């Protein structure tokens, strides 16, 4: 039985969805099955109003391990040893199966070439994702690390949780920035209560989120706007963190149809996980991983009249 204080007011099914990291419909089923208590009293109505401050208890459903088919999908391998593998994930590839997406994911591709730790060996909150330590959005490219053993998964997960990692992204974003002046954003991120697929500063069950942004270059886009090539350094790992913080600054990522608008010069959000520095899960030695800047990102910037910096390739 899980016990968690209710952080903010809201409907029972909505709050449970955020706290238990499940869909709202899954939360509604648990409530209807009388598996949820508020301050020790069973509540079976999904629309029950919470004030905030109550103690929510729920019995998590039994999880069955789904079948994930191994697939022969080419991968751009940046580094590999007996403990982990680092991939340069292409845009358009989902990290792990979820919902209606059960094939073509990074996990499908990895299972086509190796075995990965099984679900019963470690905690996989949020779905079955063997070996996955962190995620990239479907249309974000770049470095992603996957554990090959249970011990490596535990060590890597701890490194991310304790912030012993350093992540560096590159993005093309709208808006004019003060030249060479970094911007630190410290703004909690939670789920948008009106559009459940989006996150927002504040929002439901928000958690601390910190990102440092460094403008590298700026150029007019020919339509009266200024675009900036920005280095992004997230210090926490919230869902959509860089995208949400840039939108919060009024500088949405080029091509981001969720937090900005589509672009004619790039068919996805112009965001790339360029570098990742982590301690090796066994030796503890610093491991520096880098995924070259992708062609579509470079071509978008050059096509707008900018010059791609030689030290960010």
C-alpha positions as CSV (number, residue, x, y, z in Angstrom):
1,X,0.0,0.0,0.0
2,X,1.4,3.4,-1.0
3,X,1.0,6.4,1.4
4,X,1.5,9.9,0.0
5,X,0.5,13.4,1.2
6,X,-1.7,15.2,-1.3
7,X,0.3,18.3,-2.5
8,X,-2.4,20.3,-4.2
9,X,-6.2,20.5,-4.4
10,X,-7.9,18.6,-7.3
11,X,-10.1,15.7,-8.4
12,X,-9.1,12.4,-6.8
13,X,-8.5,10.7,-10.2
14,X,-6.3,13.5,-11.4
15,X,-4.2,13.8,-8.3
16,X,-3.8,10.0,-8.1
17,X,-2.7,10.0,-11.7
18,X,0.1,12.4,-11.0
19,X,1.3,10.9,-7.7
20,X,1.2,7.3,-9.0
21,X,2.5,8.1,-12.5
22,X,-0.4,6.3,-14.2
23,X,-3.0,7.4,-16.7
24,X,-6.2,9.1,-15.4
25,X,-8.2,6.2,-16.7
26,X,-6.0,3.7,-14.8
27,X,-6.5,5.8,-11.6
28,X,-10.3,5.8,-12.2
29,X,-10.3,2.0,-12.4
30,X,-8.4,1.8,-9.1
31,X,-10.8,4.1,-7.4
32,X,-13.9,2.3,-8.7
33,X,-12.3,-1.0,-7.5
34,X,-12.2,0.5,-4.0
35,X,-8.4,0.4,-3.9
36,X,-7.9,4.0,-2.9
37,X,-8.3,5.6,0.6
38,X,-8.3,9.3,1.6
39,X,-7.2,9.7,5.3
40,X,-7.9,6.0,5.9
41,X,-11.4,6.0,4.4
42,X,-12.2,4.2,1.1
43,X,-13.3,6.6,-1.6
44,X,-14.9,5.1,-4.8
45,X,-15.8,8.3,-6.6
46,X,-13.2,9.6,-9.2
47,X,-14.6,13.1,-9.0
48,X,-14.1,13.3,-5.2
49,X,-12.6,16.8,-4.4
50,X,-9.3,16.9,-2.5
51,X,-8.4,20.0,-0.6
52,X,-4.7,19.3,-0.3
53,X,-2.9,18.0,2.8
54,X,-4.8,14.7,3.1
55,X,-3.0,11.4,3.0
56,X,-3.7,9.3,-0.1
57,X,-3.4,5.6,0.1
58,X,-3.7,3.2,-2.8
59,X,-3.0,-0.4,-3.7
60,X,-0.9,-0.5,-6.9
61,X,-2.2,-3.0,-9.4
62,X,-0.2,-6.2,-10.1
63,X,2.1,-5.5,-13.0
64,X,2.5,-8.2,-15.7
65,X,5.6,-8.1,-17.8
66,X,4.5,-7.4,-21.4
67,X,6.0,-9.0,-24.4
68,X,8.5,-6.8,-26.3
69,X,9.6,-8.1,-29.6
70,X,13.3,-7.8,-30.4
71,X,13.8,-5.9,-33.7
72,X,16.7,-5.6,-36.1
73,X,17.0,-1.8,-36.1
74,X,20.4,-0.1,-36.8
75,X,21.8,1.9,-33.9
76,X,24.5,4.6,-33.8
77,X,26.6,3.3,-30.9
78,X,28.7,5.9,-29.2
79,X,30.2,3.7,-26.5
80,X,29.7,0.1,-25.2
81,X,31.2,-2.2,-22.6
82,X,30.0,-5.0,-20.4
83,X,27.9,-2.7,-18.2
84,X,26.3,-0.1,-20.3
85,X,25.7,1.1,-23.9
86,X,25.4,4.7,-25.1
87,X,23.4,5.4,-28.2
88,X,23.0,8.5,-30.4
89,X,19.2,8.3,-30.6
90,X,17.7,9.6,-33.8
91,X,14.7,11.9,-33.8
92,X,11.4,10.1,-34.3
93,X,12.4,7.1,-32.1
94,X,10.5,6.5,-28.8
95,X,12.7,5.4,-26.0
96,X,10.6,2.5,-24.7
97,X,7.2,0.9,-25.5
98,X,4.2,2.7,-24.0
99,X,0.5,2.9,-24.9
100,X,-0.1,2.2,-28.6
101,X,3.6,2.4,-29.4
102,X,4.9,-1.2,-29.0
103,X,7.5,-1.4,-31.8
104,X,10.3,0.6,-33.4
105,X,11.4,1.9,-30.0
106,X,15.0,2.0,-28.7
107,X,14.2,-0.9,-26.3
108,X,13.0,-3.1,-29.3
109,X,16.2,-2.3,-31.1
110,X,18.4,-3.0,-28.1
111,X,16.7,-6.4,-27.4
112,X,17.5,-7.2,-31.0
113,X,21.2,-7.3,-30.1
114,X,21.4,-8.1,-26.4
115,X,19.5,-9.0,-23.3
116,X,18.5,-6.3,-20.8
117,X,17.7,-6.4,-17.1
118,X,14.2,-7.7,-16.5
119,X,11.4,-5.9,-14.7
120,X,11.4,-8.0,-11.6
121,X,15.0,-7.1,-10.9
122,X,14.5,-3.4,-10.2
123,X,11.9,-0.7,-9.9
124,X,10.4,0.4,-13.2
125,X,7.9,3.1,-12.2
126,X,6.0,4.5,-15.2
127,X,6.0,1.3,-17.3
128,X,8.2,-1.5,-18.5
129,X,11.5,-0.1,-19.7
130,X,14.3,-2.6,-19.2
131,X,17.7,-1.0,-18.8
132,X,16.4,2.5,-19.3
133,X,17.9,5.0,-16.9
134,X,16.8,8.3,-18.4
135,X,14.7,9.2,-21.4
136,X,14.7,11.6,-24.4
137,X,11.5,12.8,-26.0
138,X,10.6,11.0,-29.2
139,X,11.7,14.0,-31.4
140,X,14.7,14.9,-29.4
141,X,18.0,13.4,-30.7
142,X,21.2,12.6,-29.0
143,X,23.0,10.8,-26.2
144,X,21.1,8.2,-24.2
145,X,22.6,5.6,-21.8
146,X,21.1,2.2,-21.2
147,X,22.3,-0.2,-18.5
148,X,23.2,-3.8,-19.4
149,X,23.1,-5.2,-15.9
150,X,21.0,-4.8,-12.8
151,X,24.0,-3.4,-10.8
152,X,24.8,-0.9,-13.6
153,X,21.2,0.2,-13.7
154,X,21.2,0.9,-9.9
155,X,24.5,2.8,-10.0
156,X,23.5,4.9,-13.0
157,X,20.0,5.6,-11.6
158,X,21.7,6.8,-8.4
159,X,24.1,9.1,-10.4
160,X,21.2,10.8,-12.1
161,X,19.1,11.1,-8.9
162,X,22.0,12.5,-6.9
163,X,22.9,14.9,-9.8
164,X,26.4,13.5,-10.4
165,X,25.8,13.8,-14.1
166,X,26.2,16.8,-16.5
167,X,23.9,17.1,-19.4
168,X,24.4,19.5,-22.3
169,X,21.8,20.1,-25.0
170,X,21.8,22.3,-28.1
171,X,18.6,24.1,-29.2
172,X,17.4,26.6,-31.7
173,X,15.0,28.9,-29.9
174,X,12.9,32.0,-30.7
175,X,13.6,35.3,-29.1
176,X,16.4,37.7,-28.6
177,X,19.0,37.0,-25.9
178,X,21.6,39.2,-24.3
179,X,24.8,38.2,-26.0
180,X,27.0,35.7,-24.1
181,X,24.9,36.2,-20.9
182,X,23.7,33.0,-19.3
183,X,20.2,32.7,-17.8
184,X,19.4,30.4,-14.9
185,X,15.8,29.2,-14.6
186,X,14.6,27.8,-11.2
187,X,10.9,27.1,-11.7
188,X,9.0,23.9,-10.7
189,X,7.3,21.9,-13.4
190,X,4.1,19.9,-13.2
191,X,1.4,18.6,-15.5
192,X,-0.9,21.0,-17.2
193,X,-4.3,20.3,-15.6
194,X,-6.2,21.3,-18.8
195,X,-4.0,19.5,-21.4
196,X,-2.7,16.3,-19.8
197,X,0.0,15.7,-22.5
198,X,1.7,19.0,-21.7
199,X,3.8,20.1,-18.7
200,X,4.0,23.7,-17.4
201,X,5.7,25.8,-14.8
202,X,3.6,25.2,-11.7
203,X,0.9,22.8,-12.7
204,X,-0.3,19.7,-10.9
205,X,2.1,17.9,-8.5
206,X,5.0,20.2,-9.6
207,X,8.6,19.4,-8.7
208,X,11.7,21.5,-8.6
209,X,13.4,22.1,-12.0
210,X,16.5,24.0,-12.8
211,X,18.1,24.8,-16.1
212,X,21.0,27.0,-17.2
213,X,20.9,28.5,-20.7
214,X,23.8,30.0,-22.6
215,X,23.2,31.8,-25.9
216,X,25.9,30.9,-28.5
217,X,24.8,32.9,-31.5
218,X,21.8,34.8,-32.8
219,X,20.4,35.5,-36.2
220,X,17.2,37.0,-37.7
221,X,14.9,34.4,-39.4
222,X,13.9,36.7,-42.3
223,X,10.3,37.0,-40.9
224,X,10.9,39.7,-38.3
225,X,12.0,37.4,-35.6
226,X,15.3,36.7,-34.0
227,X,16.4,33.1,-33.4
228,X,19.1,32.0,-31.0
229,X,21.4,28.9,-30.9
230,X,21.3,28.1,-27.2
231,X,23.3,25.7,-25.0
232,X,21.0,24.1,-22.4
233,X,22.2,22.6,-19.2
234,X,19.4,20.9,-17.2
235,X,20.4,20.3,-13.6
236,X,17.2,18.3,-12.9
237,X,15.4,15.8,-15.1
238,X,11.7,16.7,-15.3
239,X,9.6,15.7,-18.3
240,X,9.9,18.3,-21.2
241,X,12.1,20.4,-18.8
242,X,14.1,22.3,-21.4
243,X,11.1,22.8,-23.7
244,X,8.9,24.1,-20.8
245,X,11.6,26.4,-19.4
246,X,12.3,28.0,-22.8
247,X,8.6,28.5,-23.3
248,X,8.5,30.1,-19.8
249,X,11.2,32.5,-21.0
250,X,9.1,33.4,-24.1
251,X,11.7,31.6,-26.3
252,X,10.0,28.4,-27.5
253,X,12.1,25.9,-29.4
254,X,12.0,26.1,-33.2
255,X,9.7,23.4,-34.6
256,X,8.1,22.5,-31.3
257,X,4.5,21.9,-32.2
258,X,3.5,21.3,-28.5
259,X,5.1,24.4,-26.8
260,X,5.6,26.6,-29.8
261,X,4.7,26.0,-33.5
262,X,5.8,23.9,-36.4
263,X,8.6,25.2,-38.6
264,X,9.2,25.0,-42.3
265,X,13.0,24.6,-41.9
266,X,12.9,21.5,-39.5
267,X,10.4,18.8,-39.1
268,X,10.7,18.4,-35.3
269,X,11.7,20.4,-32.2
270,X,15.2,21.7,-32.8
271,X,16.7,20.0,-29.6
272,X,19.7,17.7,-29.4
273,X,21.3,16.0,-26.4
274,X,24.9,16.8,-27.3
275,X,26.9,15.7,-24.3
276,X,26.5,13.6,-21.3
277,X,29.2,13.2,-18.5
278,X,28.6,10.5,-16.0
279,X,30.7,8.4,-13.5
280,X,31.1,4.9,-14.9
281,X,28.8,2.6,-12.9
282,X,31.6,0.2,-11.9
283,X,34.9,2.1,-11.9
284,X,33.5,5.5,-11.0
285,X,35.8,7.1,-13.6
286,X,34.4,10.0,-15.5
287,X,32.8,8.9,-18.8
288,X,32.3,11.6,-21.4
289,X,29.8,10.8,-24.2
290,X,29.1,13.1,-27.2
291,X,26.6,12.8,-30.0
292,X,27.6,14.9,-33.0
293,X,25.2,17.7,-33.9
294,X,22.7,16.3,-36.4
295,X,22.5,17.4,-40.0
296,X,18.9,18.6,-39.7
297,X,19.8,21.0,-36.8
298,X,22.8,22.3,-38.6
299,X,21.0,22.7,-41.9
300,X,18.1,24.6,-40.2
301,X,20.5,27.1,-38.6
302,X,22.6,27.5,-41.7
303,X,19.4,27.7,-43.8
304,X,18.3,30.7,-41.7
305,X,21.5,32.5,-42.5
306,X,23.5,31.5,-39.4
307,X,26.9,30.0,-39.1
308,X,27.2,26.8,-37.0
309,X,30.0,27.2,-34.4
310,X,33.0,24.9,-35.0
311,X,33.2,23.9,-31.3
312,X,29.6,22.6,-31.2
313,X,29.8,19.8,-33.8
